[in-house]
Amino acid sequence: MLLLLAALDVSDLEPALVAAVAGCDPGAAEELLQELGEQRLITPVAGGGWRINDLLRLAASQLAVSELGEQEILSAQEHKVRWIVETAEEHANDLEGED
């Protein structure tokens, strides 16, 4: 999973993003992130979320191409973009409701 997350080309990982990419619920995504944190592959960020070291992310994303293949990486990146758009729309709707 680390390779797939590194291929997303983001340093900060939120459970909701990981859930969208992994196709699981946010609770399971948080458990996955906890496991990666226990292995010291990612570090917790104040206020929630996790961060992957830039050098580790770069190395893992290069390895991901050979290990996972371009199609799986593209699919994960599409899930990431879809999650970003949906999250932005939710926030926009919240702001519209504040009139």
C-alpha positions as CSV (number, residue, x, y, z in Angstrom):
1,M,0.0,0.0,0.0
2,L,2.9,2.3,0.7
3,L,3.9,2.2,-3.0
4,L,0.4,3.1,-4.1
5,L,0.1,6.0,-1.6
6,A,3.6,7.3,-2.7
7,A,2.4,7.2,-6.3
8,L,-0.4,9.7,-5.4
9,D,2.3,12.4,-5.4
10,V,1.1,14.0,-2.1
11,S,3.1,14.4,1.1
12,D,0.1,14.6,3.4
13,L,-2.3,11.7,3.7
14,E,-5.8,11.9,5.2
15,P,-7.8,8.8,6.1
16,A,-10.6,9.9,3.7
17,L,-8.2,10.1,0.8
18,V,-6.6,6.8,1.6
19,A,-10.1,5.3,1.9
20,A,-11.1,6.6,-1.5
21,V,-8.0,5.2,-3.1
22,A,-8.0,1.9,-1.3
23,G,-11.8,1.4,-1.6
24,C,-12.3,1.0,2.1
25,D,-14.0,2.9,4.8
26,P,-12.1,5.7,6.7
27,G,-11.8,3.6,9.8
28,A,-10.0,0.9,7.9
29,A,-7.9,3.5,6.2
30,E,-6.9,5.0,9.6
31,E,-5.8,1.5,10.8
32,L,-3.7,1.1,7.7
33,L,-2.1,4.5,8.3
34,Q,-1.5,3.6,11.9
35,E,0.3,0.4,10.8
36,L,2.5,2.4,8.4
37,G,3.2,4.8,11.2
38,E,4.2,2.0,13.6
39,Q,6.6,0.9,10.9
40,R,7.9,4.5,10.8
41,L,7.2,4.8,7.1
42,I,4.9,7.8,7.7
43,T,4.6,10.3,10.6
44,P,1.5,11.8,12.3
45,V,0.8,15.4,11.6
46,A,-0.6,17.8,14.3
47,G,-4.3,18.2,13.9
48,G,-4.7,14.8,12.2
49,G,-3.5,13.1,9.1
50,W,-0.1,11.6,8.3
51,R,2.9,12.7,6.3
52,I,5.2,10.7,4.1
53,N,8.8,11.9,3.9
54,D,9.5,13.4,0.4
55,L,12.6,11.3,-0.2
56,L,10.8,8.1,0.8
57,R,7.8,9.1,-1.4
58,L,10.0,9.7,-4.4
59,A,11.8,6.4,-4.1
60,A,8.6,4.5,-3.4
61,S,6.8,6.2,-6.3
62,Q,9.5,5.1,-8.7
63,L,9.4,1.6,-7.4
64,A,5.6,1.6,-7.8
65,V,5.8,2.0,-11.6
66,S,7.7,-1.3,-11.9
67,E,5.9,-3.1,-9.1
68,L,2.3,-2.0,-9.6
69,G,2.2,-1.0,-13.2
70,E,1.0,2.2,-14.8
71,Q,-2.7,1.2,-14.9
72,E,-3.0,0.7,-11.2
73,I,-1.2,4.0,-10.5
74,L,-3.5,5.9,-12.9
75,S,-6.5,4.4,-11.3
76,A,-5.3,5.5,-7.9
77,Q,-4.6,9.0,-9.2
78,E,-8.1,9.1,-10.7
79,H,-9.6,8.2,-7.3
80,K,-7.5,10.9,-5.7
81,V,-8.7,13.6,-8.2
82,R,-12.3,12.4,-7.7
83,W,-11.9,12.7,-3.9
84,I,-10.4,16.2,-4.2
85,V,-13.3,17.4,-6.5
86,E,-16.0,15.8,-4.2
87,T,-14.4,17.3,-1.1
88,A,-14.2,20.8,-2.8
89,E,-17.8,20.5,-3.8
90,E,-18.9,19.7,-0.3
91,H,-17.0,22.7,1.1
92,A,-18.5,24.9,-1.6
93,N,-22.0,23.7,-0.7
94,D,-21.2,24.4,3.0
95,L,-20.2,27.9,2.1
96,E,-23.3,28.5,0.0
97,G,-25.4,27.5,2.9
98,E,-23.8,30.2,5.1
99,D,-25.5,33.1,3.3
